Amino acid sequence: MKKYALPEILITLQLLVVFSSLNCHCKKKPEEEIPIPNLPVAVTTTSANGVNLLYTKTIDFAQAKDERFPAIEIDTTQKLQEIEGFGYTLTGGSAFLLHNMAPAERTTLLQTIFGKEATSIGISYLRVSIGASDLDAEVFSYDDLPAGQTDPDLLKFNLSKDTLHLIPILKEILAINPDIKIMGSPWSPPVWMKTNGSSVGGNLQTQYYSTYARYFVKYIQAMQARGIPVDAVTPQNEPQHGGNNPSLVMSFLQQADFIKNHLGPAFQSAGIATKIVIWDHNCDNAAFPIAILDDPAAKPFVTGTAFHLYGGDISALSTVHDKHPDKALYFTEQWTDSQGSFSEDLIWHLKHVVIGSTRNWSRVVLEWNLANDPAFGPHTPGGCTRCRGAITIDGSKATKNVSFYIIAQISKFVPPGSVRLESNLITEMPNVAFLTPEGKTVLIVLNESVNLKSFNIAAGGKWITASLNGETAATFVW
């Protein structure tokens, strides 16, 4: 057998490569078509510097724990609250902007937000305003009358303003995701029901408690007649904040009275199964919902308590849970400021709103406004001028903002019906774990420090060893 010198071997290999290329009629796949290695653990990261936004790779399990690093240990036997969904408030302003997009661009955007495809973020829960919120272009209710007139029989009740934009958009969303849950929250009743006759502040007149309860009934029935089921309502958005336009002030005694003597019985009489969720305000006053739940006549009508986090600490949810563990917790609103930064908002909201609320028993996590225009409108006179939506809509152009990624980091991976699993905390790495209906384990972990962190994950007898850049969130799925 002839022995070849090294130069001859190299020449032979080069000729083979040339010959092969001349005889191959196939084209080299573009680099982006090279498949991701099909390893068992998917990791999706979003970084505060915006370099990685829902970037996904796959990694393998480790043979054993790496003793150099701390461990997040998931107890798969400790199943806690069931998840109902994640999402935003679809304000009237959001619906107006979406409805005025070109149909093709709107369909693409709605599929991205509400679809179940790999390219979608799988939003599964929406909050809407009953009447106008402060992010509508104008103040309105469903029974507006000239000054001095009243309508105690609600003969003039109508959803006319909502039929223009909100209801058409909700129908498009339901066509994409028929299982989405919707919560309704009023900012103000019709002004003729109020003590001050104004859309701003004031109380509900006691003579109209029963009328207002029937107003809720008519709203739920009218939405259902249009194919839009309302899963839950809160009696009042932010009942201790009377300076917004619109708004209403309601004490815990008033809310308890309204629920036990009017709203609950009205739902019962009309055969309405829509849930009643109390409070819907900040974490600095857990005593308000506890007082209502302590009322034995009010409690049976109440499904749970909703919170915002413009004041107080997220642990307030656990304070209520510890007093009334049979009642659900919801996190229903947190805004991102037009003057805030992507990095600070991403870290703060993931830590306190997404991870914090679910670790404190919340079944739902909602950021505030789904969409606004480049000038942070529409809004009412006196409404929020700095609320940044998850999406900025400029005509038919849509731009994703920080709260899109805040919610997507969990909504894309934790569908309704998932349950939270117990997991321990390690320094500077808040986390929360879930088991999905399909049997997948999901861990959302945030490296809130500026430094690279290496750590172990233990669950179900398996180990994962991972590293996470500073100020970066990761969702592990296996």
C-alpha positions in Angstrom: 0.0 0.0 0.0 1.4 3.3 -1.0 2.3 5.7 1.8 1.4 9.4 1.2 3.3 12.3 2.5 1.4 14.9 4.4 1.3 17.5 1.6 -0.2 14.9 -0.7 -2.9 14.1 1.8 -3.9 17.8 2.1 -4.0 18.2 -1.6 -6.2 15.1 -2.0 -8.6 16.4 0.7 -8.8 19.8 -1.0 -9.6 18.1 -4.3 -12.3 16.0 -2.7 -13.9 19.1 -1.2 -13.9 20.9 -4.6 -15.2 17.8 -6.5 -17.9 17.4 -3.9 -19.0 21.0 -4.2 -19.1 20.8 -8.0 -21.3 17.7 -7.8 -23.7 19.0 -5.1 -26.8 20.7 -6.4 -28.0 21.7 -2.8 -27.4 25.1 -1.3 -25.9 25.6 2.1 -28.5 26.4 4.7 -28.4 30.0 5.9 -26.9 30.3 9.4 -30.2 31.2 11.0 -31.7 27.8 9.8 -29.2 25.8 11.8 -31.4 24.1 14.5 -30.9 24.8 18.2 -29.5 21.7 19.9 -32.4 19.7 21.2 -31.3 19.5 24.9 -33.9 18.9 27.6 -33.9 22.3 29.4 -35.0 25.4 27.6 -33.8 28.7 29.0 -35.3 32.1 28.0 -33.5 35.2 29.1 -34.3 38.9 29.1 -31.6 41.3 30.2 -32.0 44.8 31.7 -29.6 46.3 29.1 -32.0 45.1 26.3 -29.3 43.0 24.5 -31.3 39.8 25.1 -35.1 40.0 24.9 -36.8 36.6 25.3 -33.7 34.9 23.9 -34.0 31.1 24.1 -31.3 28.4 24.2 -31.3 24.8 25.5 -29.0 23.2 28.0 -28.5 19.7 29.5 -29.0 18.4 33.0 -26.0 18.3 35.2 -24.6 15.0 36.5 -24.7 16.2 40.1 -24.8 19.4 42.2 -21.8 21.7 41.7 -20.7 22.3 45.3 -19.1 25.6 44.5 -22.5 27.3 43.9 -25.7 27.8 45.9 -28.8 25.8 45.0 -32.5 26.7 44.3 -34.3 23.6 45.5 -37.9 23.1 44.1 -40.1 20.9 46.2 -42.3 19.2 43.6 -44.5 17.7 46.3 -45.5 21.1 47.7 -48.3 22.3 45.4 -49.6 25.7 46.3 -52.1 28.1 44.5 -53.4 27.5 41.0 -52.7 30.1 38.4 -55.6 31.8 36.6 -53.6 34.0 34.2 -51.2 36.8 33.3 -51.8 40.0 31.3 -52.8 43.7 31.2 -55.7 46.1 31.5 -57.3 46.6 28.1 -58.3 50.3 28.7 -60.7 52.1 26.4 -57.7 54.0 25.1 -55.9 50.8 24.3 -58.9 49.5 22.4 -59.3 52.7 20.5 -55.7 52.5 19.2 -55.9 48.8 18.4 -59.2 49.3 16.6 -57.7 52.0 14.4 -54.8 50.0 13.2 -54.8 48.5 9.7 -56.5 45.1 10.0 -53.5 43.0 8.9 -51.1 44.8 11.4 -53.7 44.5 14.2 -54.2 40.8 13.6 -50.5 40.2 13.7 -50.1 42.2 16.9 -53.1 40.5 18.6 -51.7 37.0 17.6 -48.4 38.0 19.1 -50.0 39.0 22.4 -52.8 36.5 22.8 -52.0 33.5 20.6 -50.6 30.2 21.7 -48.0 29.8 19.0 -44.2 29.7 19.7 -43.9 33.4 18.6 -46.7 34.5 20.9 -46.5 35.4 24.6 -49.8 33.7 25.6 -51.6 36.4 27.5 -54.5 34.7 29.4 -56.1 37.4 31.5 -57.4 40.9 30.9 -58.9 43.6 33.1 -61.3 46.1 31.5 -63.0 49.2 33.0 -66.7 49.2 33.7 -67.4 52.6 32.1 -64.4 54.8 31.6 -61.1 54.6 33.3 -58.7 57.5 33.3 -57.1 56.1 30.2 -60.1 56.7 28.1 -60.3 59.8 25.9 -63.4 61.0 27.9 -65.3 60.2 31.0 -68.5 58.2 30.6 -70.7 55.7 32.4 -73.4 53.4 31.0 -76.2 55.7 32.2 -75.2 59.3 31.7 -77.9 61.9 32.1 -78.3 65.7 32.0 -77.6 67.4 35.3 -80.5 67.0 37.8 -81.9 63.9 36.2 -81.8 60.4 37.7 -82.7 56.9 36.4 -83.2 54.5 39.4 -84.8 51.9 37.2 -81.8 52.1 34.7 -84.1 52.4 31.8 -81.4 54.3 29.9 -78.6 51.9 30.6 -76.5 51.1 27.5 -73.0 50.0 26.4 -72.9 52.4 23.4 -69.4 53.8 24.1 -67.9 50.3 24.6 -69.5 49.1 21.3 -67.3 51.5 19.3 -63.8 50.0 20.1 -63.6 47.9 23.2 -66.2 45.2 22.4 -65.0 44.7 18.8 -61.4 44.3 20.1 -62.5 41.9 22.8 -64.3 39.8 20.2 -61.1 39.6 18.1 -59.1 38.6 21.2 -61.7 35.9 22.1 -61.5 34.5 18.6 -57.8 34.0 19.1 -58.0 32.8 22.7 -61.6 31.8 23.7 -60.4 30.8 27.2 -59.1 34.2 28.2 -60.5 35.5 31.5 -61.9 39.0 31.8 -62.2 41.1 35.0 -64.2 44.3 35.1 -63.5 47.2 37.4 -65.4 50.5 37.7 -63.6 53.8 38.2 -66.9 55.6 39.0 -70.7 55.0 38.9 -72.9 57.4 37.0 -72.5 60.8 38.6 -76.2 61.1 39.5 -75.6 58.2 42.0 -72.8 60.1 43.8 -72.8 62.4 46.8 -70.9 65.2 45.0 -72.4 64.8 41.5 -68.9 64.7 40.0 -66.8 62.1 38.2 -64.0 62.8 40.6 -64.2 61.5 44.1 -67.3 61.5 46.2 -69.2 58.5 47.6 -72.0 56.3 46.4 -75.3 57.6 47.8 -76.8 54.9 50.1 -80.2 55.2 48.3 -78.5 54.0 45.1 -76.7 50.9 46.5 -79.4 48.5 45.1 -79.5 50.5 41.8 -75.8 50.2 41.4 -75.9 46.5 42.2 -78.4 46.1 39.3 -76.0 48.3 37.2 -73.4 45.5 37.6 -75.9 42.8 36.8 -77.0 44.7 33.6 -73.3 45.1 32.6 -72.5 41.5 33.0 -75.6 40.4 31.1 -75.1 42.9 28.3 -71.5 41.7 27.8 -72.6 38.1 27.9 -75.2 38.8 25.3 -72.4 40.0 23.0 -70.4 36.9 23.6 -68.1 38.3 26.2 -68.1 36.5 29.6 -67.0 38.5 32.6 -65.2 36.2 35.0 -64.8 38.6 37.9 -65.6 42.1 39.0 -64.2 44.4 41.7 -66.7 46.8 43.3 -64.4 49.7 42.9 -60.9 50.5 41.5 -58.7 52.1 44.1 -61.5 52.9 46.6 -59.2 55.0 48.7 -58.0 57.3 45.9 -60.5 60.0 45.1 -58.3 62.3 43.1 -58.4 60.5 39.8 -60.8 61.3 37.0 -63.0 59.3 37.2 -62.9 57.9 40.7 -65.0 57.0 43.8 -64.2 56.8 47.5 -65.5 53.8 49.3 -64.7 52.8 52.9 -64.4 49.1 54.0 -67.8 49.5 55.8 -69.4 50.9 52.7 -67.9 48.1 50.5 -69.0 45.4 53.0 -72.5 46.9 53.1 -72.7 47.1 49.3 -71.5 43.5 48.9 -73.5 41.7 51.6 -76.8 43.6 51.2 -76.9 44.5 47.5 -74.3 43.2 45.0 -74.0 39.6 46.3 -77.8 39.1 46.6 -78.3 40.8 43.2 -75.9 38.3 41.6 -77.5 35.5 43.4 -81.0 36.5 42.4 -80.0 36.9 38.7 -78.1 33.6 38.6 -74.8 35.3 37.9 -71.6 33.3 38.7 -69.2 36.2 38.1 -66.7 36.4 41.0 -66.6 39.4 43.4 -63.1 40.5 44.2 -62.6 43.2 46.9 -60.2 46.0 47.6 -58.3 46.5 44.2 -55.9 48.9 45.7 -52.5 49.2 47.4 -50.5 46.8 49.6 -50.4 49.4 52.4 -53.9 48.6 53.7 -54.4 44.9 54.2 -56.8 45.8 57.0 -59.4 46.9 54.5 -60.0 43.5 52.8 -59.5 41.6 56.1 -62.3 43.7 57.7 -64.6 42.7 54.9 -63.7 39.1 55.0 -64.1 39.1 58.8 -67.7 40.0 58.2 -69.6 36.7 58.2 -72.4 38.1 56.0 -70.1 39.6 53.4 -67.5 36.9 53.2 -69.6 34.2 51.4 -70.1 36.5 48.4 -66.4 37.3 48.1 -64.0 35.2 46.0 -60.8 37.0 46.8 -58.8 40.2 47.2 -57.0 42.3 44.5 -53.9 44.4 45.1 -51.8 47.1 43.5 -48.3 48.1 44.6 -48.0 51.9 44.6 -47.7 51.7 48.3 -46.8 49.1 51.0 -45.1 45.8 50.6 -46.1 42.8 48.4 -46.1 40.6 51.6 -49.5 42.2 52.3 -51.0 39.5 50.1 -49.7 36.8 52.5 -51.1 38.8 55.4 -54.6 38.5 53.9 -53.9 34.9 53.0 -52.9 34.0 56.5 -56.1 35.4 57.9 -58.4 33.9 55.2 -56.5 31.1 53.4 -59.8 30.0 51.7 -59.9 33.2 49.6 -58.0 33.9 46.4 -55.4 36.7 45.9 -55.0 38.7 42.7 -52.5 41.3 41.5 -54.4 43.6 39.2 -52.3 46.7 38.4 -48.9 48.2 38.2 -47.9 51.0 35.8 -44.5 51.7 34.2 -43.6 55.4 34.1 -42.8 57.2 30.8 -39.9 58.7 32.7 -38.6 55.4 34.0 -35.8 53.3 32.5 -36.1 49.9 30.9 -33.5 48.4 33.2 -34.9 49.6 36.5 -38.5 48.8 35.6 -37.6 45.3 34.3 -35.7 44.4 37.5 -38.2 46.0 40.0 -41.4 44.7 38.4 -40.0 41.1 37.9 -38.9 41.1 41.5 -41.9 42.6 43.2 -44.8 42.2 40.8 -44.2 38.9 39.0 -42.1 36.9 41.4 -43.2 38.8 44.5 -47.0 38.5 44.1 -47.0 34.9 43.0 -44.7 33.9 45.9 -47.3 35.7 48.1 -50.2 33.6 46.8 -51.5 35.6 43.8 -53.3 33.7 41.1 -53.2 36.5 38.6 -50.5 39.1 37.6 -51.5 42.1 35.5 -49.5 45.1 34.5 -51.4 48.3 33.8 -52.1 49.6 30.4 -51.8 47.4 27.3 -51.3 50.2 24.8 -50.9 53.9 24.3 -49.8 56.3 21.6 -46.4 58.1 21.5 -47.7 61.0 23.6 -49.0 58.5 26.3 -52.6 59.0 25.4 -55.5 58.8 25.2 -56.4 59.9 28.8 -59.2 61.8 30.4 -58.7 65.4 31.6 -56.8 64.8 34.9 -56.0 61.2 33.9 -52.5 59.6 33.9 -50.2 61.5 31.5 -47.1 59.3 32.2 -48.5 55.7 32.0 -46.4 53.8 29.4 -48.2 50.9 27.8 -46.8 47.5 27.1 -47.1 48.5 23.4 -46.8 51.9 21.8 -49.1 52.2 18.8 -48.4 54.9 16.3 -50.9 54.5 13.5 -50.4 50.9 12.5 -46.9 50.6 13.9 -46.5 48.8 17.2 -43.4 49.0 19.4 -42.9 46.7 22.4 -42.0 48.3 25.7 -40.7 47.0 29.0 -44.0 45.7 30.5 -44.4 43.5 27.4 -41.3 41.7 28.4 -42.1 41.8 32.2 -45.3 39.8 31.6 -43.9 37.7 28.7 -41.2 36.3 31.0 -43.9 34.3 32.8 -47.1 34.3 30.6 -45.3 32.5 27.7 -44.4 29.6 29.9 -47.0 29.3 32.7 -50.5 28.7 31.4 -53.7 28.8 33.4 -54.1 25.7 35.5 -50.4 25.6 36.5 -49.7 25.4 40.2 -47.0 27.1 42.2 -44.3 24.9 43.7 -42.4 25.6 46.9 -38.8 26.9 46.3 -36.2 28.4 48.5 -34.5 31.8 48.0 -30.8 32.4 47.5 -29.0 35.7 47.9 -29.8 38.3 45.2 -31.7 35.7 43.1 -35.5 35.9 43.7 -37.4 33.1 42.0 -40.7 31.3 41.7 -41.5 27.8 40.4 -44.5 26.2 38.8 -45.8 22.9 37.5 -47.8 23.2 34.3 -50.9 21.1 33.3 -48.6 19.3 30.8 -46.3 18.3 33.6 -43.4 20.7 32.8 -41.5 22.3 35.6 -40.9 26.1 35.2 -38.6 28.3 37.2 -38.4 32.0 36.8 -35.2 33.4 38.4 -33.9 37.0 38.5 -30.3 37.9 39.0 -30.8 41.4 40.5 -27.1 42.0 41.1 -24.7 43.5 38.6 -22.4 40.4 38.7 -22.6 37.1 36.9 -24.1 34.4 39.2 -23.7 30.7 39.0 -26.1 28.4 40.8 -27.7 25.0 40.9 -31.4 24.1 40.4 -32.7 20.9 42.0 -36.1 19.4 41.2 -37.5 15.9 41.1 -34.1 14.3 41.6 -32.5 16.2 38.7 -29.8 18.9 38.8 -29.2 21.9 36.5 -26.1 24.0 36.8 -26.4 27.5 35.3 -24.9 30.9 35.1 -26.8 34.1 34.7 -25.5 37.6 33.8 -26.1 40.5 36.1 -29.5 42.2 35.9 -31.0 39.4 33.8 -34.1 37.2 34.2 -34.3 33.6 33.1 -37.1 31.2 32.7 -36.1 27.5 32.8 -38.5 24.9 31.4 -38.0 21.2 31.5 
